[in-house]
């Protein structure tokens, strides 16, 4: 009896702790959403209103009817998608090469790929800034697309390589014995089997490109080429009085991540174990 | 015939290079060349703003020793990194252990998603949201006023007080960063065979014993990896500080990365900015070699 009661108490304590932690952890996000759904006069009240008096979608309407903000969103989607597309193609080729051909230099190249991720962006931004100005593509899509590719390529290659390593080579050898060429084997065996790994890598590249801030604020200047994250950072300095709009912009700017998070969590978890940590 | 055979062998042996080639070319142009360039810049003064930059040898490197702001930024960065990493580990491990207990599966999946949620937001958006929360008349002070800890007429200046700014930023960084630890440690915790704990119970071990003799050893590899990678990422952190305080007030929340950036893009002193960034790189490389060694040991075992 005693141990049974202890068990119930233990369970209760666990659930209670989980609940309290969840409230603390989620409250900033809750506040962001809550402020985005109220009138601006309701943002600073004493005591704070946890929920808006009545739901107000004006902040969202203001964001979605402003061509500058819409351009930010377009830029972010366009740049992230382009970077992901190029990265996946180049990285899967390289990852396949690393995974299937064994050279003595392979180990060094892998070390290079890991070390490449250790270079601080604040170091890279200095030459990138100069190059983009000298080569005349400062403040264009190219400035961000090219630099994002260089930052994301090592990571995507590593991630895909560790995925290709899990596909048994015997399958390909069997196909080759049956007369398939290397390219046919890739198309008919390796590619279909590696779709989950490719999706995981693509999701990661997209999110990292979407989140990038340092290069985005440094290599672009005109609002036409600003991404959402750079725009948010920029607006904080410009007008901090319209907090409900700022929060609506923030919610909308987090949507791709939330969508991925809700629907592709499986791939995100796979990405974690594949690339970032194991190396 | 022999020549053709030989060629076929060559193709077999070097065919892989064709796959690697595009990535290799891109890396050289977009990565290796810029790095050589920035190393070169660190030996010059007047780069980019003068027609003929002057070669000054190691002079930019020596300036570091006399620069009080550098020493402050280095100190801040060390505090920021140490406290963030430590708190990430403690919170991530604590929540991981909490959710690895025997609880309802739907409940676990739901709260796992909640615990991970801070990690899914772009840093720039996290920074903006917390700016609003930390606002002198914002919700944080408002709630503290409501429970009687603070008078809203004399609000706490979370971000514009010299003694608090760095710590306010650390709180945000802790909130943003612990989910990675939580996810990885939860996965490792769930991989520990429960028989180990049962056997220990039979031998009369209490929870503390079990934690130190079963749980911690099983998580050691994951914890090491997380700490090393997180140190590298935190030491070079830029976004939160840049948006929320700009390193201020004064230089009280200046970090290495933001100080380097300020030198480059406000003072246009690219030489010195490169030196500061090289110091971050030096730290990252030292930790990376440690990381490579531990992951190699982990691979072998």
Interface residues (C-beta under 8 A of the other chain):
Chain A: X11 X14 X15 X17 X18 X21 X22 X25 X26 X28 X29 X31 X32 X35 X43 X44 X45 X46 X47 X48 X90 X91 X93 X94 X96 X97 X98 X100 X101 X103 X109 X111 X114 X115 X116 X118 X119 X120 X121 X122 X123 X124 X125 X126 X127 X128 X129 X130 X131 X146 X147 X149 X150 X153 X154 X157 X182 X210 X211 X213 X214 X218 X228 X229 X230 X232 X233 X236 X240 X243 X246 X247 X250 X253 X254 X257 X258 X260 X261 X265 X269 X272 X273 X276 X277 X278 X279
Chain B: X13 X15 X16 X17 X18 X19 X20 X22 X23 X24 X26 X27 X30 X31 X33 X34 X35 X37 X38 X41 X47 X48 X95 X98 X99 X101 X103 X107 X111 X113 X114 X115 X116 X117 X118 X120 X121 X122 X123 X124 X125 X126 X127 X128 X129 X130 X131 X132 X133 X135 X137 X138 X139 X142 X143 X145 X146 X152 X175 X180 X183 X184 X187 X222 X225 X226 X229 X232 X236 X238 X239 X242 X243 X257 X260 X261 X264 X265 X270 X273 X274 X277 X278 X280 X281 X284 X285 X287 X288 X291 X292 X295
